[in-house]
């Protein structure tokens, strides 16, 4: 049984930030995003959300994720009219800021 998937457009800046996360090994983008979502969901009461850094205009690319992961991203409680790129940057910043507080298992 195959998982239905889709592609989302993000900046190369965001893709590079995802690839540089300390827990990333040979995970797929889908697995990485699920880990970020789970970290957010498990720690949002104990941690703070930080605004995304200013980014320079950059080229964009696409990444393939499952439809179920796309739906999870779209239903996060802080998502309003953000692009996927903005949402992913917020998740990355949330993870990076709060790992310093000892919230990483």
C-alpha positions in Angstrom: 0.0 0.0 0.0 1.5 3.3 -1.0 1.1 6.5 0.9 -0.4 9.4 -1.0 2.1 12.2 -1.3 2.3 15.8 -2.5 4.9 18.4 -3.0 5.2 21.8 -1.2 7.2 24.7 -2.3 9.7 26.2 0.1 12.8 28.4 -0.2 16.2 26.9 -0.5 17.1 28.8 2.8 14.4 26.8 4.6 15.4 23.5 3.0 19.0 24.1 4.1 17.8 24.9 7.7 15.9 21.7 7.8 18.9 19.7 6.5 21.1 21.2 9.2 18.9 20.3 12.2 20.9 18.3 14.8 18.7 15.2 14.7 18.6 14.8 10.9 20.4 11.8 9.6 19.0 10.0 6.6 15.4 10.9 7.4 13.0 11.9 4.6 11.5 15.4 4.7 8.3 13.8 5.8 9.9 12.1 8.8 11.8 15.3 9.7 8.6 17.5 9.6 6.7 14.9 11.7 9.5 15.1 14.3 9.3 18.9 14.3 5.5 18.8 14.6 5.6 16.2 17.4 8.2 18.3 19.3 6.0 21.4 19.0 2.9 19.5 20.1 4.6 18.0 23.1 6.3 21.2 24.3 4.1 24.1 23.2 2.8 24.6 26.8 6.4 24.7 28.3 8.1 26.7 25.6 7.8 29.9 23.6 7.3 30.6 19.9 9.8 32.8 18.3 9.2 34.8 15.2 11.1 33.6 12.1 14.3 35.4 11.2 14.5 37.8 8.4 15.5 35.9 5.3 17.0 37.0 2.1 15.1 36.3 -1.1 16.2 33.0 -2.4 15.4 30.5 -5.0 12.7 28.0 -4.2 12.5 24.3 -4.4 9.9 21.6 -3.7 10.0 18.7 -1.2 7.8 15.7 -1.2 5.7 14.9 1.9 2.8 12.7 2.7 -0.7 14.1 2.5 -1.2 13.3 6.2 1.8 15.3 7.1 0.6 18.2 5.0 -2.7 18.1 6.8 -1.0 18.0 10.2 1.0 21.1 9.2 -2.1 22.9 8.1 -3.9 22.3 11.4 -1.2 23.4 13.8 -2.7 25.9 16.2 -0.4 28.8 15.2 -1.1 28.5 11.5 -3.1 31.4 10.0 -2.4 32.4 6.4 1.2 31.5 6.5 3.0 29.8 3.6 4.4 26.4 4.2 7.8 28.1 4.1 6.8 30.4 7.0 5.3 27.5 9.0 8.4 25.4 8.6 10.7 28.2 9.7 8.5 28.8 12.8 8.7 25.1 13.7 12.5 25.1 13.1 13.0 28.2 15.3 10.7 26.7 18.0 12.8 23.6 18.1 16.2 25.4 18.0 15.2 27.9 20.7 13.7 25.4 23.0 16.3 22.7 22.7 18.6 25.0 24.6 16.1 25.0 27.5 16.6 21.3 28.0 13.3 20.2 26.5 15.0 17.8 24.1 14.6 14.2 25.2 
